[in-house]
């Protein structure tokens, strides 16, 4: 399938950066992930990042617009009092009793982080 074969109003055409990608996933997680699963989200993010690296996608063509490292530090400071060697995905799963709850927890952190970035 080529980009030209996809209808202009298709959800994939609304993705221009990580925040718009996350918006589409939140609207229809089963379409993008198969279910509301934080592990599936983590795997998709990792897969996209790996593909960009393996195929030498130029920086200006890569998904951007979200400071993952800054977000990880933000979550670490607020949600990891034990200072465990875990990333935000693992911390969300640890704080939740299901993949769906972990998905909601992670996106709650994402929303607060984005809100603080806008407010500053």
C-alpha positions as CSV (number, residue, x, y, z in Angstrom):
1,X,0.0,0.0,0.0
2,X,1.2,3.5,-0.9
3,X,0.4,6.7,0.8
4,X,-1.5,7.8,-2.3
5,X,-3.8,4.8,-1.8
6,X,-4.9,6.0,1.6
7,X,-8.0,8.3,1.8
8,X,-7.1,11.8,2.8
9,X,-9.3,11.7,5.9
10,X,-7.8,8.4,7.2
11,X,-6.6,8.5,10.8
12,X,-3.0,7.8,9.7
13,X,-3.0,11.0,7.7
14,X,-3.6,13.0,10.9
15,X,-0.3,11.9,12.4
16,X,2.4,14.6,12.0
17,X,4.3,14.1,15.3
18,X,4.3,12.0,18.5
19,X,1.5,14.0,20.2
20,X,-0.8,13.6,17.2
21,X,0.1,9.9,17.1
22,X,-0.8,9.5,20.7
23,X,-4.0,11.3,20.1
24,X,-5.0,8.8,17.4
25,X,-4.0,5.9,19.6
26,X,-6.1,7.2,22.5
27,X,-9.1,7.7,20.2
28,X,-9.0,4.1,18.9
29,X,-6.5,2.0,20.8
30,X,-7.8,-1.3,19.4
31,X,-7.3,-0.2,15.8
32,X,-3.6,0.7,16.5
33,X,-2.7,-1.7,19.2
34,X,-5.2,-4.6,19.1
35,X,-6.3,-3.7,22.6
36,X,-5.9,-1.0,25.3
37,X,-2.5,-2.2,26.3
38,X,0.5,-0.3,27.5
39,X,2.9,-3.0,26.5
40,X,1.5,-2.9,22.9
41,X,2.0,0.9,23.0
42,X,5.5,0.6,24.2
43,X,6.3,-2.0,21.5
44,X,4.8,0.2,18.8
45,X,6.9,3.2,19.9
46,X,10.0,1.0,20.0
47,X,9.2,-0.4,16.6
48,X,8.8,3.0,15.0
49,X,12.0,4.2,16.6
50,X,13.9,1.2,15.5
51,X,12.6,1.4,11.9
52,X,13.6,5.1,11.7
53,X,17.1,4.1,12.8
54,X,17.5,1.0,10.6
55,X,16.2,2.8,7.5
56,X,18.2,6.0,8.1
57,X,15.1,8.1,8.1
58,X,16.3,11.7,8.0
59,X,15.7,13.6,11.2
60,X,13.3,16.0,9.5
61,X,11.1,13.0,8.4
62,X,11.1,11.2,11.8
63,X,8.3,11.6,14.3
64,X,9.2,14.4,16.7
65,X,7.5,16.8,19.0
66,X,7.7,14.9,22.3
67,X,10.8,14.9,24.6
68,X,10.8,11.3,25.7
69,X,14.0,11.7,27.9
70,X,12.5,14.8,29.6
71,X,9.2,12.9,30.2
72,X,11.1,9.9,31.7
73,X,12.9,12.2,34.1
74,X,9.6,13.9,35.0
75,X,7.9,10.5,35.8
76,X,11.0,9.4,37.7
77,X,10.8,12.5,40.0
78,X,7.1,12.2,40.7
79,X,6.2,8.5,40.5
80,X,9.3,6.6,41.5
81,X,10.0,7.3,45.2
82,X,11.9,4.0,45.6
83,X,14.2,5.1,42.7
84,X,13.8,1.8,41.0
85,X,15.6,1.3,37.7
86,X,12.3,1.3,35.7
87,X,11.1,3.4,32.8
88,X,7.7,5.1,32.7
89,X,6.1,2.1,31.0
90,X,7.3,-0.3,33.7
91,X,6.4,2.1,36.5
92,X,2.9,2.4,35.1
93,X,2.5,-1.3,34.9
94,X,3.8,-1.7,38.5
95,X,1.3,0.9,39.7
96,X,-1.6,-0.8,37.9
97,X,-3.5,-4.0,38.0
98,X,-4.0,-4.5,34.3
99,X,-2.6,-3.5,30.9
100,X,-5.6,-1.3,30.4
101,X,-5.1,0.5,33.8
102,X,-1.4,0.9,33.0
103,X,-2.3,2.5,29.7
104,X,-4.6,4.9,31.5
105,X,-1.9,5.6,34.1
106,X,0.8,6.3,31.5
107,X,-1.5,8.6,29.6
108,X,-2.4,10.4,32.8
109,X,1.3,11.1,33.3
110,X,1.6,12.2,29.7
111,X,-1.3,14.6,30.1
112,X,0.1,16.2,33.3
113,X,3.6,16.4,31.8
114,X,2.2,18.1,28.6
115,X,0.1,20.4,30.7
116,X,3.1,21.5,32.8
117,X,5.1,22.1,29.6
118,X,2.4,24.3,28.2
119,X,2.0,26.3,31.4
120,X,5.7,27.1,31.8
